[in-house]
Amino acid sequence: MATIKELREMSNEQMEALTKEAQQNLFRMRVQAQTERLDAPSELKRNRRLIAQIKTIQTERATAARAENPS
């Protein structure tokens, strides 16, 4: 699991790939939770939190970019 500091050091492409992987993992875990017992139910919360952190950083970067280049 990546920390906030590690996430901020990642490039946009790396963050996109990590988001996609986390979303796929979250989907698989949700299906597994409905069909059978999860080994670690806390992983659902961790994945949701990771996705939210990545999206927050992406939004911060987009806002900063708009502030630098007002059109």
Backbone atoms as SQL, in Angstrom:
CREATE TABLE atoms (id INTEGER PRIMARY KEY, chain TEXT, resi INTEGER, resn TEXT, atom TEXT, x REAL, y REAL, z REAL);
INSERT INTO atoms VALUES
  (1, 'A', 1, 'MET', 'N', 0.854, -1.174, 0.000),
  (2, 'A', 1, 'MET', 'CA', 0.000, 0.000, 0.000),
  (3, 'A', 1, 'MET', 'C', 0.893, 1.227, 0.000),
  (4, 'A', 2, 'ALA', 'N', 0.591, 2.131, -0.864),
  (5, 'A', 2, 'ALA', 'CA', 1.381, 3.345, -1.015),
  (6, 'A', 2, 'ALA', 'C', 0.950, 4.387, 0.012),
  (7, 'A', 3, 'THR', 'N', 1.938, 5.114, 0.519),
  (8, 'A', 3, 'THR', 'CA', 1.627, 6.204, 1.434),
  (9, 'A', 3, 'THR', 'C', 1.315, 7.456, 0.627),
  (10, 'A', 4, 'ILE', 'N', 0.811, 8.470, 1.295),
  (11, 'A', 4, 'ILE', 'CA', 0.474, 9.722, 0.614),
  (12, 'A', 4, 'ILE', 'C', 1.729, 10.322, -0.014),
  (13, 'A', 5, 'LYS', 'N', 2.832, 10.273, 0.722),
  (14, 'A', 5, 'LYS', 'CA', 4.082, 10.831, 0.207),
  (15, 'A', 5, 'LYS', 'C', 4.504, 10.105, -1.074),
  (16, 'A', 6, 'GLU', 'N', 4.396, 8.785, -1.076),
  (17, 'A', 6, 'GLU', 'CA', 4.748, 7.996, -2.261),
  (18, 'A', 6, 'GLU', 'C', 3.807, 8.314, -3.413),
  (19, 'A', 7, 'LEU', 'N', 2.533, 8.491, -3.117),
  (20, 'A', 7, 'LEU', 'CA', 1.558, 8.808, -4.165),
  (21, 'A', 7, 'LEU', 'C', 1.864, 10.161, -4.795),
  (22, 'A', 8, 'ARG', 'N', 2.220, 11.136, -3.985),
  (23, 'A', 8, 'ARG', 'CA', 2.518, 12.470, -4.500),
  (24, 'A', 8, 'ARG', 'C', 3.765, 12.469, -5.381),
  (25, 'A', 9, 'GLU', 'N', 4.683, 11.539, -5.162),
  (26, 'A', 9, 'GLU', 'CA', 5.906, 11.451, -5.953),
  (27, 'A', 9, 'GLU', 'C', 5.689, 10.731, -7.284),
  (28, 'A', 10, 'MET', 'N', 4.545, 10.062, -7.429),
  (29, 'A', 10, 'MET', 'CA', 4.268, 9.316, -8.659),
  (30, 'A', 10, 'MET', 'C', 3.879, 10.260, -9.791),
  (31, 'A', 11, 'SER', 'N', 4.131, 9.799, -11.007),
  (32, 'A', 11, 'SER', 'CA', 3.691, 10.558, -12.171),
  (33, 'A', 11, 'SER', 'C', 2.194, 10.315, -12.370),
  (34, 'A', 12, 'ASN', 'N', 1.595, 11.128, -13.224),
  (35, 'A', 12, 'ASN', 'CA', 0.166, 10.973, -13.505),
  (36, 'A', 12, 'ASN', 'C', -0.133, 9.606, -14.114),
  (37, 'A', 13, 'GLU', 'N', 0.754, 9.124, -14.990),
  (38, 'A', 13, 'GLU', 'CA', 0.546, 7.824, -15.634),
  (39, 'A', 13, 'GLU', 'C', 0.602, 6.691, -14.604),
  (40, 'A', 14, 'GLN', 'N', 1.535, 6.793, -13.672),
  (41, 'A', 14, 'GLN', 'CA', 1.639, 5.764, -12.636),
  (42, 'A', 14, 'GLN', 'C', 0.394, 5.768, -11.755),
  (43, 'A', 15, 'MET', 'N', -0.092, 6.961, -11.447),
  (44, 'A', 15, 'MET', 'CA', -1.285, 7.053, -10.617),
  (45, 'A', 15, 'MET', 'C', -2.505, 6.499, -11.340),
  (46, 'A', 16, 'GLU', 'N', -2.607, 6.744, -12.643),
  (47, 'A', 16, 'GLU', 'CA', -3.718, 6.194, -13.432),
  (48, 'A', 16, 'GLU', 'C', -3.679, 4.668, -13.406),
  (49, 'A', 17, 'ALA', 'N', -2.495, 4.101, -13.578),
  (50, 'A', 17, 'ALA', 'CA', -2.349, 2.643, -13.571),
  (51, 'A', 17, 'ALA', 'C', -2.703, 2.074, -12.198),
  (52, 'A', 18, 'LEU', 'N', -2.263, 2.739, -11.145),
  (53, 'A', 18, 'LEU', 'CA', -2.556, 2.280, -9.791),
  (54, 'A', 18, 'LEU', 'C', -4.046, 2.369, -9.496),
  (55, 'A', 19, 'THR', 'N', -4.683, 3.425, -9.970),
  (56, 'A', 19, 'THR', 'CA', -6.134, 3.581, -9.787),
  (57, 'A', 19, 'THR', 'C', -6.883, 2.455, -10.491),
  (58, 'A', 20, 'LYS', 'N', -6.497, 2.190, -11.720),
  (59, 'A', 20, 'LYS', 'CA', -7.162, 1.128, -12.493),
  (60, 'A', 20, 'LYS', 'C', -7.007, -0.222, -11.799),
  (61, 'A', 21, 'GLU', 'N', -5.809, -0.497, -11.327),
  (62, 'A', 21, 'GLU', 'CA', -5.547, -1.762, -10.628),
  (63, 'A', 21, 'GLU', 'C', -6.364, -1.848, -9.335),
  (64, 'A', 22, 'ALA', 'N', -6.422, -0.762, -8.577),
  (65, 'A', 22, 'ALA', 'CA', -7.170, -0.750, -7.320),
  (66, 'A', 22, 'ALA', 'C', -8.666, -0.912, -7.579),
  (67, 'A', 23, 'GLN', 'N', -9.181, -0.292, -8.635),
  (68, 'A', 23, 'GLN', 'CA', -10.601, -0.425, -8.952),
  (69, 'A', 23, 'GLN', 'C', -10.944, -1.855, -9.368),
  (70, 'A', 24, 'GLN', 'N', -10.071, -2.478, -10.128),
  (71, 'A', 24, 'GLN', 'CA', -10.301, -3.867, -10.523),
  (72, 'A', 24, 'GLN', 'C', -10.253, -4.785, -9.304),
  (73, 'A', 25, 'ASN', 'N', -9.302, -4.538, -8.425),
  (74, 'A', 25, 'ASN', 'CA', -9.175, -5.330, -7.212),
  (75, 'A', 25, 'ASN', 'C', -10.404, -5.146, -6.325),
  (76, 'A', 26, 'LEU', 'N', -10.877, -3.910, -6.204),
  (77, 'A', 26, 'LEU', 'CA', -12.066, -3.633, -5.406),
  (78, 'A', 26, 'LEU', 'C', -13.281, -4.356, -5.981),
  (79, 'A', 27, 'PHE', 'N', -13.423, -4.361, -7.298),
  (80, 'A', 27, 'PHE', 'CA', -14.534, -5.063, -7.939),
  (81, 'A', 27, 'PHE', 'C', -14.481, -6.561, -7.620),
  (82, 'A', 28, 'ARG', 'N', -13.296, -7.151, -7.776),
  (83, 'A', 28, 'ARG', 'CA', -13.154, -8.590, -7.476),
  (84, 'A', 28, 'ARG', 'C', -13.502, -8.892, -6.020),
  (85, 'A', 29, 'MET', 'N', -13.068, -8.028, -5.125),
  (86, 'A', 29, 'MET', 'CA', -13.355, -8.260, -3.705),
  (87, 'A', 29, 'MET', 'C', -14.836, -8.106, -3.401),
  (88, 'A', 30, 'ARG', 'N', -15.509, -7.152, -4.067),
  (89, 'A', 30, 'ARG', 'CA', -16.950, -7.000, -3.856),
  (90, 'A', 30, 'ARG', 'C', -17.707, -8.235, -4.328),
  (91, 'A', 31, 'VAL', 'N', -17.307, -8.763, -5.474),
  (92, 'A', 31, 'VAL', 'CA', -17.943, -9.975, -5.984),
  (93, 'A', 31, 'VAL', 'C', -17.687, -11.131, -5.019),
  (94, 'A', 32, 'GLN', 'N', -16.458, -11.252, -4.570),
  (95, 'A', 32, 'GLN', 'CA', -16.106, -12.316, -3.636),
  (96, 'A', 32, 'GLN', 'C', -16.874, -12.167, -2.324),
  (97, 'A', 33, 'ALA', 'N', -17.069, -10.942, -1.866),
  (98, 'A', 33, 'ALA', 'CA', -17.805, -10.713, -0.625),
  (99, 'A', 33, 'ALA', 'C', -19.258, -11.164, -0.759),
  (100, 'A', 34, 'GLN', 'N', -19.819, -11.033, -1.964),
  (101, 'A', 34, 'GLN', 'CA', -21.202, -11.441, -2.178),
  (102, 'A', 34, 'GLN', 'C', -21.342, -12.946, -2.369),
  (103, 'A', 35, 'THR', 'N', -20.333, -13.583, -2.952),
  (104, 'A', 35, 'THR', 'CA', -20.456, -14.994, -3.277),
  (105, 'A', 35, 'THR', 'C', -19.842, -15.915, -2.235),
  (106, 'A', 36, 'GLU', 'N', -18.834, -15.430, -1.538),
  (107, 'A', 36, 'GLU', 'CA', -18.186, -16.256, -0.520),
  (108, 'A', 36, 'GLU', 'C', -17.584, -15.349, 0.536),
  (109, 'A', 37, 'ARG', 'N', -16.910, -15.945, 1.444),
  (110, 'A', 37, 'ARG', 'CA', -16.338, -15.185, 2.554),
  (111, 'A', 37, 'ARG', 'C', -14.987, -14.579, 2.171),
  (112, 'A', 38, 'LEU', 'N', -14.807, -13.300, 2.508),
  (113, 'A', 38, 'LEU', 'CA', -13.536, -12.627, 2.256),
  (114, 'A', 38, 'LEU', 'C', -12.520, -13.024, 3.318),
  (115, 'A', 39, 'ASP', 'N', -11.264, -13.132, 2.901),
  (116, 'A', 39, 'ASP', 'CA', -10.202, -13.432, 3.861),
  (117, 'A', 39, 'ASP', 'C', -9.923, -12.219, 4.741),
  (118, 'A', 40, 'ALA', 'N', -9.926, -11.043, 4.140),
  (119, 'A', 40, 'ALA', 'CA', -9.637, -9.808, 4.872),
  (120, 'A', 40, 'ALA', 'C', -10.630, -8.721, 4.461),
  (121, 'A', 41, 'PRO', 'N', -11.752, -8.626, 5.157),
  (122, 'A', 41, 'PRO', 'CA', -12.750, -7.617, 4.800),
  (123, 'A', 41, 'PRO', 'C', -12.215, -6.184, 4.890),
  (124, 'A', 42, 'SER', 'N', -11.199, -5.968, 5.677),
  (125, 'A', 42, 'SER', 'CA', -10.638, -4.616, 5.808),
  (126, 'A', 42, 'SER', 'C', -9.962, -4.161, 4.518),
  (127, 'A', 43, 'GLU', 'N', -9.658, -5.081, 3.617),
  (128, 'A', 43, 'GLU', 'CA', -9.049, -4.718, 2.332),
  (129, 'A', 43, 'GLU', 'C', -10.007, -3.887, 1.475),
  (130, 'A', 44, 'LEU', 'N', -11.309, -4.103, 1.635),
  (131, 'A', 44, 'LEU', 'CA', -12.289, -3.289, 0.908),
  (132, 'A', 44, 'LEU', 'C', -12.118, -1.819, 1.285),
  (133, 'A', 45, 'LYS', 'N', -12.024, -1.555, 2.571),
  (134, 'A', 45, 'LYS', 'CA', -11.871, -0.184, 3.050),
  (135, 'A', 45, 'LYS', 'C', -10.534, 0.395, 2.581),
  (136, 'A', 46, 'ARG', 'N', -9.479, -0.387, 2.631),
  (137, 'A', 46, 'ARG', 'CA', -8.161, 0.098, 2.205),
  (138, 'A', 46, 'ARG', 'C', -8.161, 0.475, 0.727),
  (139, 'A', 47, 'ASN', 'N', -8.800, -0.346, -0.102),
  (140, 'A', 47, 'ASN', 'CA', -8.856, -0.062, -1.533),
  (141, 'A', 47, 'ASN', 'C', -9.679, 1.186, -1.817),
  (142, 'A', 48, 'ARG', 'N', -10.808, 1.323, -1.142),
  (143, 'A', 48, 'ARG', 'CA', -11.630, 2.525, -1.328),
  (144, 'A', 48, 'ARG', 'C', -10.856, 3.770, -0.914),
  (145, 'A', 49, 'ARG', 'N', -10.135, 3.673, 0.192),
  (146, 'A', 49, 'ARG', 'CA', -9.350, 4.808, 0.674),
  (147, 'A', 49, 'ARG', 'C', -8.225, 5.154, -0.297),
  (148, 'A', 50, 'LEU', 'N', -7.559, 4.135, -0.835),
  (149, 'A', 50, 'LEU', 'CA', -6.477, 4.365, -1.796),
  (150, 'A', 50, 'LEU', 'C', -7.002, 5.075, -3.036),
  (151, 'A', 51, 'ILE', 'N', -8.127, 4.622, -3.551),
  (152, 'A', 51, 'ILE', 'CA', -8.723, 5.243, -4.739),
  (153, 'A', 51, 'ILE', 'C', -9.080, 6.701, -4.432),
  (154, 'A', 52, 'ALA', 'N', -9.643, 6.954, -3.263),
  (155, 'A', 52, 'ALA', 'CA', -10.013, 8.319, -2.886),
  (156, 'A', 52, 'ALA', 'C', -8.773, 9.202, -2.756),
  (157, 'A', 53, 'GLN', 'N', -7.702, 8.677, -2.182),
  (158, 'A', 53, 'GLN', 'CA', -6.475, 9.457, -2.038),
  (159, 'A', 53, 'GLN', 'C', -5.882, 9.811, -3.395),
  (160, 'A', 54, 'ILE', 'N', -5.873, 8.853, -4.301),
  (161, 'A', 54, 'ILE', 'CA', -5.331, 9.107, -5.639),
  (162, 'A', 54, 'ILE', 'C', -6.164, 10.164, -6.352),
  (163, 'A', 55, 'LYS', 'N', -7.480, 10.036, -6.290),
  (164, 'A', 55, 'LYS', 'CA', -8.346, 11.013, -6.956),
  (165, 'A', 55, 'LYS', 'C', -8.186, 12.406, -6.341),
  (166, 'A', 56, 'THR', 'N', -7.969, 12.475, -5.041),
  (167, 'A', 56, 'THR', 'CA', -7.757, 13.758, -4.379),
  (168, 'A', 56, 'THR', 'C', -6.471, 14.407, -4.886),
  (169, 'A', 57, 'ILE', 'N', -5.411, 13.638, -4.990),
  (170, 'A', 57, 'ILE', 'CA', -4.135, 14.166, -5.479),
  (171, 'A', 57, 'ILE', 'C', -4.266, 14.606, -6.932),
  (172, 'A', 58, 'GLN', 'N', -4.972, 13.838, -7.732),
  (173, 'A', 58, 'GLN', 'CA', -5.177, 14.215, -9.135),
  (174, 'A', 58, 'GLN', 'C', -5.960, 15.523, -9.234),
  (175, 'A', 59, 'THR', 'N', -6.955, 15.697, -8.384),
  (176, 'A', 59, 'THR', 'CA', -7.734, 16.928, -8.380),
  (177, 'A', 59, 'THR', 'C', -6.866, 18.111, -7.953),
  (178, 'A', 60, 'GLU', 'N', -6.019, 17.891, -6.934),
  (179, 'A', 60, 'GLU', 'CA', -5.110, 18.958, -6.498),
  (180, 'A', 60, 'GLU', 'C', -4.178, 19.373, -7.628),
  (181, 'A', 61, 'ARG', 'N', -3.661, 18.398, -8.359),
  (182, 'A', 61, 'ARG', 'CA', -2.754, 18.695, -9.466),
  (183, 'A', 61, 'ARG', 'C', -3.476, 19.448, -10.571),
  (184, 'A', 62, 'ALA', 'N', -4.700, 19.046, -10.870),
  (185, 'A', 62, 'ALA', 'CA', -5.468, 19.728, -11.913),
  (186, 'A', 62, 'ALA', 'C', -5.781, 21.162, -11.504),
  (187, 'A', 63, 'THR', 'N', -6.116, 21.367, -10.247),
  (188, 'A', 63, 'THR', 'CA', -6.402, 22.708, -9.744),
  (189, 'A', 63, 'THR', 'C', -5.154, 23.579, -9.802),
  (190, 'A', 64, 'ALA', 'N', -4.022, 23.019, -9.426),
  (191, 'A', 64, 'ALA', 'CA', -2.763, 23.769, -9.468),
  (192, 'A', 64, 'ALA', 'C', -2.393, 24.131, -10.898),
  (193, 'A', 65, 'ALA', 'N', -2.635, 23.215, -11.831),
  (194, 'A', 65, 'ALA', 'CA', -2.337, 23.476, -13.232),
  (195, 'A', 65, 'ALA', 'C', -3.211, 24.593, -13.786),
  (196, 'A', 66, 'ARG', 'N', -4.474, 24.600, -13.400),
  (197, 'A', 66, 'ARG', 'CA', -5.386, 25.665, -13.838),
  (198, 'A', 66, 'ARG', 'C', -4.988, 27.011, -13.241),
  (199, 'A', 67, 'ALA', 'N', -4.488, 26.997, -12.007),
  (200, 'A', 67, 'ALA', 'CA', -4.071, 28.245, -11.362),
  (201, 'A', 67, 'ALA', 'C', -2.839, 28.816, -12.034),
  (202, 'A', 68, 'GLU', 'N', -1.958, 27.943, -12.514),
  (203, 'A', 68, 'GLU', 'CA', -0.748, 28.388, -13.189),
  (204, 'A', 68, 'GLU', 'C', -1.047, 28.946, -14.578),
  (205, 'A', 69, 'ASN', 'N', -2.003, 28.353, -15.259),
  (206, 'A', 69, 'ASN', 'CA', -2.335, 28.752, -16.628),
  (207, 'A', 69, 'ASN', 'C', -3.792, 29.190, -16.737),
  (208, 'A', 70, 'PRO', 'N', -4.139, 30.344, -16.195),
  (209, 'A', 70, 'PRO', 'CA', -5.540, 30.763, -16.318),
  (210, 'A', 70, 'PRO', 'C', -5.852, 31.166, -17.748),
  (211, 'A', 71, 'SER', 'N', -6.955, 30.653, -18.230),
  (212, 'A', 71, 'SER', 'CA', -7.341, 30.940, -19.624),
  (213, 'A', 71, 'SER', 'C', -8.579, 31.786, -19.677);
